[in-house]
Amino acid sequence: MGVDVSIGGLGVAGATLAYLLASKGFKVRAYDVAKGYHKACGDAVTVRPQTLEIARQTGSIVTAIRRFVIAVNGNVVHDFELSPPPWIIVDKARMVSRLREMASELGAEIIHGSWVRGREPIWVDARGPYSRSAKNAIFLYRVYTTSRWSGDTVMLDFNVEERGVYWIFPVDTDGRMVNIGAGFEGVNSAVEVERRLEKYHKRVVGEPLETIDRRGALMQLFNDVTLYKDGSFRVGEAAGLLLRTGGEGNRPAILSAAALARSLSDAGVEDSTRISSLYRRRILGLVDEVLVSRILLALVRGSSIRVASDLLASLPREFWIRFVRAEVKSHYLARLLISNYGLGVGVVRALLSYLSSRGHRLGS
Ligand SMILES: Cc1cc2nc3c(=O)[nH]c(=O)nc-3n(C[C@H](O)[C@H](O)[C@H](O)COP(=O)(O)OP(=O)(O)OC[C@H]3O[C@@H](n4cnc5c(N)ncnc54)[C@H](O)[C@@H]3O)c2cc1C
């Protein structure tokens, strides 16, 4: 029998899609250039019924996050606890490997090699950041180190002065090991990022960095959302479904894969227009979140260090609670802007500059 769907890339999105489609009876052929999955990540996943289900089915939950420490330029601006925990930390390599195995057990053909599009009626690009040019991507780097942290706490530091972000996430339930990482616009050297991480860990935790494992990867922060291109549907980071402010890509990868799987199941593989419209409709909320995150990123990048730092530091606690729960949508942003004049002016300025740069690009 012929293959229904060809998937390029078996990371979070591709492996979830391969598994879900195989479990719905589709004939799937899926490729990945890497045999195992070892991508650098913070390994944090925002809790939603579907993300929790995938994490549970793959036995990959490491710990749950309740406490969030939010900093701007190294200064803590909010420190709060939430219940139920809105994040889990997963063993992402295990999650992706199990999804690949589960897909294979259900009959999916898993091929180790570069994606080749054949005569399959449906092609899906799930190559993550590698589906676009690396030219404009941001280099993120993380280190596993022994530490004195807490298994339910994360720290996120939006460092406008260094044009980047630091994070400290636990890797176990007692915080003896952490995933400390960072990415800075224009800094592509692992040595330089590790030097900054050493300083950061010493300052925040009071301990030297004892590197157990180090790894870097690219992230596509500046691309448009593209759900279908050149005959292929796109899921996950390949579709531009990444929250630009915090770099959250795991939940969007799982949710977009689940949405496309359902759309294929409802529409069949012959009618691309119907699949497209169902897929688009099902991830409207996610696309809205991504657009809002793009506006906020444009706002921070388009402002001076002082203005951007002041704006971030002045965001209310409710914003950060929504941020970690992944509930910053356009209606909330509109409400926030109406009630905060300074922020409103800043966003309008950033929007105007973004639209005018787009106008130049379109006109050229
Ligand atoms: C350092 C770092 C920390 C991060 N931390 C977090 C976090 O804590 N929480 C969060 O939600 N997100 C985080 N992200 C983002 C998240 O990792 C990605 O957005 C997410 O992995 C996207 O999933 P994906 O399946 O779209 O792509 P990926 O997981 O990148 O998978 C793409 C797959 O495609 C394969 N591939 C590439 N080219 C080809 C080809 N030509 N043929 C076949 N296969 C190919 C790759 O080998 C890979 O397996 C982080 C990213 C980085 C770099």
The ligand as an SDF file (V2000), in Angstrom:
LIG
                    3D

 53 58  0  0  0  0  0  0  0  0999 V2000
   19.0590   25.8590   23.8750 C   0  0  0  0  0  0  0  0  0  0  0  0
   17.5750   25.8570   23.6500 C   0  0  0  0  0  0  0  0  0  0  0  0
   16.7230   25.8560   24.7540 C   0  0  0  0  0  0  0  0  0  0  0  0
   15.3400   25.7730   24.5430 C   0  0  0  0  0  0  0  0  0  0  0  0
   14.5260   25.6820   25.6400 N   0  0  0  0  0  0  0  0  0  0  0  0
   13.2090   25.4970   25.4660 C   0  0  0  0  0  0  0  0  0  0  0  0
   12.3560   25.2450   26.5840 C   0  0  0  0  0  0  0  0  0  0  0  0
   12.8020   25.1400   27.7400 O   0  0  0  0  0  0  0  0  0  0  0  0
   11.0250   25.0960   26.3640 N   0  0  0  0  0  0  0  0  0  0  0  0
   10.5010   25.1510   25.1170 C   0  0  0  0  0  0  0  0  0  0  0  0
    9.2850   25.0120   24.9670 O   0  0  0  0  0  0  0  0  0  0  0  0
   11.2810   25.3480   24.0240 N   0  0  0  0  0  0  0  0  0  0  0  0
   12.6200   25.5000   24.1770 C   0  0  0  0  0  0  0  0  0  0  0  0
   13.4270   25.6460   23.0950 N   0  0  0  0  0  0  0  0  0  0  0  0
   12.8020   25.6040   21.7530 C   0  0  0  0  0  0  0  0  0  0  0  0
   12.5130   24.1680   21.3750 C   0  0  0  0  0  0  0  0  0  0  0  0
   13.6660   23.3820   21.6020 O   0  0  0  0  0  0  0  0  0  0  0  0
   12.1470   24.0530   19.8860 C   0  0  0  0  0  0  0  0  0  0  0  0
   11.2980   25.0940   19.5100 O   0  0  0  0  0  0  0  0  0  0  0  0
   11.4560   22.7040   19.6370 C   0  0  0  0  0  0  0  0  0  0  0  0
   12.4070   21.6700   19.7540 O   0  0  0  0  0  0  0  0  0  0  0  0
   10.8600   22.7040   18.2370 C   0  0  0  0  0  0  0  0  0  0  0  0
   10.4660   21.4060   17.9020 O   0  0  0  0  0  0  0  0  0  0  0  0
   10.5020   20.9750   16.3790 P   0  0  0  0  0  0  0  0  0  0  0  0
   10.0740   19.5580   16.3550 O   0  0  0  0  0  0  0  0  0  0  0  0
    9.7920   21.9660   15.5640 O   0  0  0  0  0  0  0  0  0  0  0  0
   12.0500   21.0650   15.9770 O   0  0  0  0  0  0  0  0  0  0  0  0
   13.2790   20.2100   16.5430 P   0  0  0  0  0  0  0  0  0  0  0  0
   12.9580   19.6870   17.8930 O   0  0  0  0  0  0  0  0  0  0  0  0
   14.4780   21.0660   16.3750 O   0  0  0  0  0  0  0  0  0  0  0  0
   13.3790   18.9860   15.5420 O   0  0  0  0  0  0  0  0  0  0  0  0
   13.7800   19.1180   14.2200 C   0  0  0  0  0  0  0  0  0  0  0  0
   14.3000   17.7770   13.7470 C   0  0  0  0  0  0  0  0  0  0  0  0
   14.5220   17.8430   12.3330 O   0  0  0  0  0  0  0  0  0  0  0  0
   15.6950   17.1040   12.0400 C   0  0  0  0  0  0  0  0  0  0  0  0
   16.1860   17.5560   10.7320 N   0  0  0  0  0  0  0  0  0  0  0  0
   16.7780   18.7120   10.4250 C   0  0  0  0  0  0  0  0  0  0  0  0
   17.0460   18.7780    9.1070 N   0  0  0  0  0  0  0  0  0  0  0  0
   16.5870   17.6370    8.5640 C   0  0  0  0  0  0  0  0  0  0  0  0
   16.5450   17.1030    7.2430 C   0  0  0  0  0  0  0  0  0  0  0  0
   17.0330   17.7860    6.1960 N   0  0  0  0  0  0  0  0  0  0  0  0
   16.0090   15.8900    7.0390 N   0  0  0  0  0  0  0  0  0  0  0  0
   15.5120   15.1770    8.0810 C   0  0  0  0  0  0  0  0  0  0  0  0
   15.5270   15.6290    9.3650 N   0  0  0  0  0  0  0  0  0  0  0  0
   16.0400   16.8440    9.5960 C   0  0  0  0  0  0  0  0  0  0  0  0
   16.6090   17.3880   13.2280 C   0  0  0  0  0  0  0  0  0  0  0  0
   17.6150   16.3970   13.3510 O   0  0  0  0  0  0  0  0  0  0  0  0
   15.6180   17.3710   14.3870 C   0  0  0  0  0  0  0  0  0  0  0  0
   15.4970   16.0990   14.9810 O   0  0  0  0  0  0  0  0  0  0  0  0
   14.8050   25.7400   23.2430 C   0  0  0  0  0  0  0  0  0  0  0  0
   15.6660   25.7810   22.1400 C   0  0  0  0  0  0  0  0  0  0  0  0
   17.0300   25.8310   22.3270 C   0  0  0  0  0  0  0  0  0  0  0  0
   17.9400   25.8530   21.1430 C   0  0  0  0  0  0  0  0  0  0  0  0
  1  2  1  0
  2  3  1  0
  2 52  2  0
  3  4  2  0
  4  5  1  0
  4 50  1  0
  5  6  2  0
  6  7  1  0
  6 13  1  0
  7  8  2  0
  7  9  1  0
  9 10  1  0
 10 11  2  0
 10 12  1  0
 12 13  2  0
 13 14  1  0
 14 15  1  0
 14 50  1  0
 15 16  1  0
 16 17  1  0
 16 18  1  0
 18 19  1  0
 18 20  1  0
 20 21  1  0
 20 22  1  0
 22 23  1  0
 23 24  1  0
 24 25  2  0
 24 26  1  0
 24 27  1  0
 27 28  1  0
 28 29  2  0
 28 30  1  0
 28 31  1  0
 31 32  1  0
 32 33  1  0
 33 34  1  0
 33 48  1  0
 34 35  1  0
 35 36  1  0
 35 46  1  0
 36 37  1  0
 36 45  1  0
 37 38  2  0
 38 39  1  0
 39 40  1  0
 39 45  2  0
 40 41  1  0
 40 42  2  0
 42 43  1  0
 43 44  2  0
 44 45  1  0
 46 47  1  0
 46 48  1  0
 48 49  1  0
 50 51  2  0
 51 52  1  0
 52 53  1  0
M  END
$$$$
